[in-house]
Amino acid sequence: MSSDFEAYEQEFGTLTAEITNRIGRIPKLGGEDKTQLVLNVDKQLEEVRELLEQMDLEVREIPIQSRAMYNSRLKSYKQEVEKLEKDF
């Protein structure tokens, strides 16, 4: 089961890197390009929130002796998403 969590972590890393890149590009754009990029970032933020929900469900299935480590990682990821949303 932890392998599913780790697959989610890889997807999380890819998504958050793309979001960070796009958020950095927003101020440099104008008009329709900016609007489209904002919509894309908003969609990706929704995807990453759904991914966090999947990760949370996965953690619940992990044996108790390993669960604390995964909960800690999940908490860190949630904080990262909160920061991205704030920056957005």
C-alpha positions in Angstrom: 0.0 0.0 0.0 2.8 2.4 0.7 3.8 2.0 -3.0 0.4 3.6 -3.9 1.2 6.4 -1.5 4.6 6.8 -3.1 3.1 6.9 -6.6 0.8 9.7 -5.4 3.8 11.5 -4.0 5.5 11.4 -7.4 2.3 12.8 -9.0 2.1 15.4 -6.3 5.7 16.5 -6.9 5.0 16.9 -10.6 1.8 18.8 -10.2 3.1 21.2 -7.6 6.2 21.9 -9.7 4.0 22.8 -12.7 1.7 24.9 -10.5 4.7 26.8 -9.0 6.1 27.5 -12.5 2.7 28.7 -13.8 2.1 30.9 -10.8 5.4 32.6 -11.4 4.5 33.3 -15.0 1.1 34.8 -14.3 2.3 38.4 -13.5 4.2 38.5 -16.8 1.2 37.8 -18.9 -1.8 39.8 -19.9 -5.2 39.4 -21.5 -6.4 36.0 -22.7 -3.0 34.3 -22.0 -3.2 35.4 -18.4 -6.9 34.3 -18.0 -6.1 30.9 -19.6 -3.1 30.4 -17.3 -5.1 31.3 -14.2 -7.8 28.8 -15.2 -5.2 26.1 -15.7 -3.6 26.8 -12.3 -7.0 26.7 -10.7 -7.8 23.3 -12.3 -4.4 21.9 -11.2 -4.9 23.1 -7.7 -8.2 21.2 -7.7 -6.4 18.1 -9.0 -3.7 18.4 -6.3 -6.4 18.7 -3.6 -8.1 15.6 -4.9 -4.7 13.8 -4.9 -4.3 14.8 -1.2 -7.6 13.2 -0.5 -6.5 10.0 -2.1 -3.3 10.1 -0.1 -5.2 10.6 3.1 -7.4 7.5 2.3 -4.2 5.5 1.5 -2.6 6.5 4.8 -5.6 5.1 6.6 -4.9 1.7 5.1 -1.2 1.7 6.1 -0.3 -0.4 9.2 -0.3 1.6 12.4 3.4 1.2 13.0 4.2 3.1 9.8 1.2 5.4 9.7 2.8 8.3 11.7 5.6 8.7 9.2 3.1 8.9 6.3 0.8 11.2 8.3 3.7 13.6 8.8 4.5 13.6 5.1 0.9 14.2 4.2 0.7 17.1 6.6 3.7 18.6 5.0 2.1 18.2 1.5 -1.1 19.9 2.8 1.0 22.8 4.1 2.7 23.1 0.7 -0.6 23.3 -1.1 -1.9 25.9 1.3 1.2 28.0 0.5 0.6 27.6 -3.3 -3.0 28.6 -2.8 -1.9 31.7 -0.9 0.7 32.6 -3.5 -1.9 32.2 -6.2 
